[in-house]
Amino acid sequence: MSRYTKKLKENMEFVYGFDHALGMFYEVWDYKKGDEDHECIVEDKSTFLNRLTKSQMLEAMEKYGADSAHIEMVALDLPF
């Protein structure tokens, strides 16, 4: 399993990675939206639960500024 976090703004994070059960996944968190975790999650996608495609994952990774090596590995279907 891999899990990476990228700070976006003061109260926002982009979390992404690969899990043996979910496949590729990403989450966008905005901690100004509330005190509980379920209130703060803005976007939550995974291969298993939402049929997240490789192109959708790459688009999100580029949009939120994920590590370029991780983007390249996803593009080449390699574990990251």
Secondary structure per residue as TSV (DSSP state, phi and psi in degrees):
chain	resnum	aa	ss	phi	psi
A	1	M	-	360.0	143.1
A	2	S	E	-128.6	148.9
A	3	R	E	-151.5	121.9
A	4	Y	E	-124.0	147.4
A	5	T	E	-125.1	133.4
A	6	K	E	-123.8	118.4
A	7	K	E	-69.3	131.7
A	8	L	-	-100.7	-70.5
A	9	K	S	-121.5	-169.8
A	10	E	T	-51.9	-46.7
A	11	N	T	-117.3	20.2
A	12	M	E	-123.7	147.8
A	13	E	E	-139.2	150.1
A	14	F	E	-114.3	118.9
A	15	V	E	-114.8	132.8
A	16	Y	E	-150.0	162.4
A	17	G	E	168.7	-160.6
A	18	F	E	-136.7	134.2
A	19	D	E	-128.4	144.4
A	20	H	T	-63.0	-28.0
A	21	A	T	-91.9	-42.1
A	22	L	T	-91.0	-19.3
A	23	G	E	78.6	-147.3
A	24	M	E	-69.9	146.0
A	25	F	E	-149.7	157.7
A	26	Y	E	-150.8	154.4
A	27	E	E	-139.3	143.8
A	28	V	E	-117.1	124.6
A	29	W	E	-114.7	138.7
A	30	D	E	-129.2	101.5
A	31	Y	T	-75.3	-4.3
A	32	K	T	-82.3	-11.6
A	33	K	S	-75.5	-17.7
A	34	G	-	171.4	-177.1
A	35	D	S	-94.7	-24.0
A	36	E	S	-95.6	148.6
A	37	D	H	-56.4	-43.8
A	38	H	H	-64.2	-21.3
A	39	E	H	-81.5	-24.4
A	40	C	H	-92.9	-17.3
A	41	I	E	-79.6	122.9
A	42	V	E	-92.6	-39.8
A	43	E	E	-145.1	137.2
A	44	D	E	-145.1	107.8
A	45	K	E	-130.4	145.4
A	46	S	E	-148.3	159.8
A	47	T	H	-62.5	-46.1
A	48	F	H	-71.5	-48.4
A	49	L	H	-83.4	-34.0
A	50	N	H	-119.2	6.7
A	51	R	-	55.4	42.8
A	52	L	-	-61.5	125.8
A	53	T	-	-91.6	164.3
A	54	K	H	-60.4	-41.4
A	55	S	H	-66.5	-36.9
A	56	Q	H	-66.2	-39.6
A	57	M	H	-64.4	-45.4
A	58	L	H	-61.9	-40.8
A	59	E	H	-60.8	-45.5
A	60	A	H	-65.8	-41.5
A	61	M	H	-63.1	-41.0
A	62	E	H	-70.0	-40.9
A	63	K	H	-60.7	-41.9
A	64	Y	H	-98.9	4.8
A	65	G	T	77.3	41.6
A	66	A	-	-66.2	162.9
A	67	D	-	-56.5	133.3
A	68	S	H	-63.3	-32.6
A	69	A	H	-65.8	-36.5
A	70	H	H	-68.4	-39.8
A	71	I	H	-61.2	-44.6
A	72	E	H	-63.2	-40.3
A	73	M	H	-65.6	-38.7
A	74	V	H	-65.1	-43.2
A	75	A	H	-60.1	-32.4
A	76	L	T	-94.5	8.9
A	77	D	T	57.9	39.1
A	78	L	-	-106.9	149.7
A	79	P	-	-65.6	145.4
A	80	F	-	-131.9	360.0
